[in-house]
Amino acid sequence: MLALWIVLGLIGLVLLYGVLTYNRLVRLRVRTENAWSQIDVQLRRRYDLIPNLVETVKGYAAHEREVFEEVAQARANAEAASGVRDQAQAENQLTAGIRRLIAVAENYPQLKANENFLALQEELTGTESRIAFARQFYNDQVQSLNTLIQSFPSRIVASTGGFQTREFFEIEEPARGPVSVRF
């Protein structure tokens, strides 16, 4: 009789562990999805700022058509990207285009003094900081989720529950130092 209670107690503990682990996995998955949506919000904000920045620079540097087309194409690619890896590649391309656009602006002192340009540049800088913060938060959540999914014995619960590891959102960090522009 005592052996039966011990076996039932052990089964109860295993079931309790399974339920708690499953709920923890669900909580981490939801946090990861929320973190990704925060990145998406900041990227959309960035995409909305870019045409205004391009138009402002265009007024002063109309002959820099190649740079404007590059930024427009990169923005379109970034908006159309799906999945973490594609989004990261598109963001790298867009960031390079924006760097070139800002470098072009450096050649026009009257543009650098334009209030609209300065406000847009400040807004873009703030948005870049928000993206970096959201990306870090997302990657932290992905790390926690992936660690739990790949650890034993929670791996058993994760595979039974259909939980999948997630990709990190890795983009190139902004370049340190001068940007090279070729005309």
C-alpha positions in Angstrom: 0.0 0.0 0.0 2.8 2.4 0.9 4.6 1.6 -2.4 1.4 2.5 -4.3 1.3 5.9 -2.6 4.9 6.5 -3.4 4.4 5.6 -7.1 1.3 7.9 -7.2 3.2 10.7 -5.6 6.1 10.4 -8.1 3.6 10.4 -11.0 2.0 13.4 -9.5 5.3 15.2 -9.2 6.2 14.4 -12.8 2.8 15.6 -14.0 3.2 18.8 -12.0 6.7 19.4 -13.4 5.3 18.9 -16.9 2.5 21.4 -16.4 4.7 24.0 -14.9 7.3 23.6 -17.6 4.7 23.8 -20.3 3.3 27.0 -18.9 6.7 28.5 -18.6 7.4 27.6 -22.3 4.1 29.2 -23.3 4.9 32.3 -21.3 8.4 32.6 -22.9 6.9 32.0 -26.4 4.4 34.8 -25.8 7.0 37.2 -24.5 9.2 36.4 -27.6 6.3 37.1 -29.9 5.5 40.4 -28.0 9.2 41.4 -28.3 9.1 40.7 -32.0 6.0 42.9 -32.4 7.8 45.7 -30.6 10.7 45.5 -33.1 8.1 45.6 -35.9 6.5 48.7 -34.5 9.9 50.5 -34.3 10.8 49.3 -37.8 7.5 50.7 -39.2 8.2 54.0 -37.5 11.6 54.0 -39.2 10.1 53.2 -42.6 7.7 56.1 -42.2 10.5 58.5 -41.4 12.7 57.5 -44.3 10.6 59.1 -47.2 10.5 62.4 -45.4 14.3 62.3 -44.9 14.8 61.4 -48.5 12.5 64.2 -49.7 14.3 66.8 -47.5 17.7 65.8 -48.8 16.4 65.6 -52.4 15.5 69.3 -52.3 19.2 70.1 -51.8 20.9 67.4 -53.6 18.7 66.5 -56.6 21.6 65.1 -58.6 22.2 62.3 -56.0 19.5 60.1 -57.7 21.4 56.8 -57.2 21.5 57.3 -53.4 17.7 58.1 -53.3 16.9 55.0 -55.4 19.1 52.8 -53.2 17.3 54.0 -50.1 13.9 53.6 -51.7 14.6 50.1 -52.9 16.1 49.1 -49.5 13.1 50.4 -47.7 10.7 48.4 -50.0 12.8 45.3 -49.4 12.7 45.8 -45.7 9.0 46.3 -45.6 8.4 43.2 -47.7 10.8 41.0 -45.7 9.3 38.1 -43.8 11.1 36.0 -41.1 13.8 37.0 -38.8 16.7 36.2 -41.1 15.2 38.1 -44.1 14.3 41.0 -42.0 17.9 41.2 -40.6 19.4 41.2 -44.1 16.9 43.8 -45.3 17.7 46.0 -42.3 21.4 45.8 -43.0 20.8 47.0 -46.6 18.5 49.8 -45.4 21.0 50.9 -42.7 23.7 51.1 -45.4 21.5 53.2 -47.6 20.6 55.6 -44.8 24.3 56.0 -43.9 25.0 57.0 -47.5 22.1 59.4 -47.5 23.4 61.1 -44.3 26.9 61.2 -45.8 25.5 63.0 -48.8 23.8 65.5 -46.6 27.2 66.2 -45.0 28.3 67.8 -48.3 25.5 70.4 -48.1 26.0 72.9 -45.2 22.7 74.6 -45.8 20.9 71.2 -45.6 22.7 70.4 -42.3 21.3 73.6 -40.9 17.8 73.0 -42.1 15.4 72.6 -39.1 13.3 69.9 -40.9 16.4 67.9 -41.7 17.7 68.2 -38.2 14.4 67.1 -36.7 14.1 64.1 -39.0 17.7 63.1 -38.3 17.0 63.4 -34.5 13.8 61.4 -34.9 15.7 58.7 -36.9 18.4 58.6 -34.3 15.9 58.1 -31.5 14.1 55.4 -33.5 17.4 53.6 -34.1 18.0 53.6 -30.3 14.5 52.1 -29.8 15.2 49.4 -32.4 18.4 48.5 -30.7 16.6 48.2 -27.3 13.7 46.2 -28.8 16.2 43.9 -30.6 18.1 43.3 -27.3 14.9 42.5 -25.5 13.8 40.2 -28.2 17.1 38.4 -28.3 17.1 38.0 -24.5 13.6 36.4 -24.7 14.7 34.1 -27.6 17.8 33.1 -25.5 15.6 32.2 -22.5 13.1 30.3 -24.7 15.8 28.4 -26.7 17.7 27.5 -23.5 14.6 26.0 -21.9 13.6 24.2 -25.1 17.1 22.6 -25.4 17.6 21.8 -21.7 16.9 18.4 -20.2 14.3 17.5 -18.9 12.2 20.5 -20.2 13.2 19.4 -23.7 10.8 16.5 -23.4 7.9 18.8 -22.6 8.9 21.2 -25.3 9.0 18.5 -28.0 5.7 17.1 -26.8 4.2 20.5 -26.9 5.6 21.4 -30.3 7.8 24.3 -29.2 10.4 25.3 -31.7 13.6 27.3 -31.1 13.6 30.9 -32.6 16.2 32.8 -34.5 18.1 35.7 -33.0 17.6 39.1 -34.7 21.1 40.0 -35.6 21.9 43.1 -37.7 25.1 44.8 -38.3 26.0 47.4 -35.7 26.4 50.9 -37.0 29.8 51.6 -38.3 32.2 53.4 -36.1 34.1 56.1 -37.9 33.5 57.9 -41.2 31.2 56.7 -43.9 32.7 56.5 -47.4 30.7 57.9 -50.2 31.7 57.5 -53.9 30.3 59.9 -56.5 
